[in-house]
């Protein structure tokens, strides 16, 4: 009988694992259990689906279950939730959610790719209609339908992370008045103030009200949400709420099976994406990743990492020897006309880690000063004082930020020093960059500080 690979979860990590395993082994039986009604879609596109830039939910789906069966001989079971893993028996307990039936099925290799879920804080009234989290395609569809049917006028976004920012833009584009509340004194988690102040200016410019150091203590309504009471006693009239208050790894079924968790609460894996139990791999938002700058496992759940980890898990599940070395924490998002990006660690993180660092902030044009369409890019760099090694970069601007950050990400992977960074032969032509690119201006500036 052919060996059987079971994959739990069918989005970025799960379908990457299944597809890679199939490519390397045409004989193995591959089953994917997915509790929702969709596989292989880009959650990252959800804000653009809500804003109607992307019209139909199918547009976010890369391949459907039929494609996987016909083209890759992968059996995808939608609406099937894995309830338990029995490592000793090498089997899983699955619930067919549509037929309300449970069954147990054996595996030879198992990939856990259960992702993460949005945290819905325990606030009075949080279950009123009109209050949503945004994580799965079904969430996007529900929000879009709610907006169509109820034409909300005033939205509240709880949490000023990157998803909160993307959703603020989406809702403003639909003519909805948006307020964002953030319980921390700053937006965007560990991003530094010099970047955040520009993002806050962009929110203001687009009519978004931002309330920092503020939290919701109660939602009120009569079936549908009508208002939110804040910790300072202020009441807001709102008829749509998006909670973007963070996510949690779906690691419970793994933990219950005796699989080791990391300090972050996500599944601990090695470079081969193996868990502590032989034959069981984990990948994506349910698992940790090794941070190459910090030198320890972290929980930075992103689609890029999920795809790569899934590919490595799938390859090794069929006897390969692939490794995923780690991440440097690279991320980018768009809010209105701004591109905001980061890689490595911020100054806030360097301080928390007790690292002796030097930092600099510069502003420079994105194109030759005489060429139309350019604008200023603000760059912040962090370097280790003793070694001169680059530790992190943050950038914000209206033009040419998103892909420039990848130069710094590559430098971090290569453990480059600032001196090496200043030597880079970067491209130049007036429509794309000034002769001294903002990357080099920033590198030269921090080099002066390192030498002084
Ligand atoms: P998930 O996408 O969470 O998929 C896991 C799947 O497993 C789910 O479908 C779930 O139903 C299923 N599952 C869970 N438990 C079980 C079970 N017991 N049995 C069966 N099935 C189960 N990342 C970026 O890199 N760039 C971006 O711009 C970006 N933007 C984003 C915007 C939004 C609005 C959101 C929500 C996310 C964004 N991300 C972005 C993050 C990215 O979408 C995730 O990192 C990625 O989806 C993780 O893939 P995954 O397969 O690990 O997990």
Boltz pocket constraint, residues with backbone or C-beta under 6 A from the ligand:
constraints:
  - pocket:
      binder: B
      contacts: [[A, 8], [A, 9], [A, 10], [A, 11], [A, 12], [A, 13], [A, 14], [A, 33], [A, 34], [A, 35], [A, 36], [A, 38], [A, 41], [A, 42], [A, 43], [A, 44], [A, 45], [A, 46], [A, 47], [A, 80], [A, 81], [A, 82], [A, 83], [A, 113], [A, 114], [A, 115], [A, 116], [A, 117], [A, 134], [A, 135], [A, 136], [A, 163], [A, 250], [A, 253], [A, 283], [A, 284], [A, 285], [A, 286], [A, 301], [A, 302], [A, 303], [A, 304], [A, 305], [A, 306], [A, 332]]
      max_distance: 6.0
